[in-house]
């Protein structure tokens, strides 16, 4: 494996971890707020649970000044 491919792989891995962390924080915040309708429409649903876009936590943070 060349150093460039290794570096690109590391960047991809870190980016994936960051996105998963942000998505987890979004879902955690929505869960703590009992999935209220003021949070907006979910991106999609898995069974009965709404799943929000990963970056939605930043919009809520700005909008509700929390």
N, C-alpha and C positions, 0 to 999 in steps of 0.2 A: 504494500500500500504506500503510495507516495505521500509526502508530507502535506501536500495541498488537499488531497482527498481526506486525509485524517483531520485536517483543520476544518474543512467544510462539514464533516461528520460531527465534530465537536460543536460547531456553531449551530447546526441543526438540532442536536440534542439539547443544548442549553435553551434555544428558542422554544422547543417543544415543552420543556419543563416550565419555563416562564408562562407560556400560554395555559398549560394545565393548572398552574398555581393560581393564575388570575381567574380562570373558569371556576375553580374550586371555591375561591373567595366570593365570586358572584353567587354561586349556588348556596353557599353558607349564609350570605347576607339575606338572600331571598327566603331561605328556610327560617332564619331568625325573625324575619318580618312576616312570617306566616303566609307567604305568597300572596300578599294583598294586591288588589286590583290596581292600586296606585303605582305599582312597579311597572305597569305596562303589560303588553301582550308577550307571552313567552315565544321563543323561537320555534320550539316544537314541544311535544309532550311524549314522555315515556311512561306508559301506563297512565296513572292519574297524576304524575308529577310533572310540573312545568320545567322546562330547561331553557334558561336565558342565555343570550349571547355573552361570550366571555367579557367583553369590554363594557357591558351594561353597568357593572359596579361603579365605574368611573362617572357615568351619567347620573346615577343615583347619588353618588358622593357629592357631585357638583350641585345637583338640583335640590337636594335635601340638606345640604351643608352639614353632613354628618362626618 
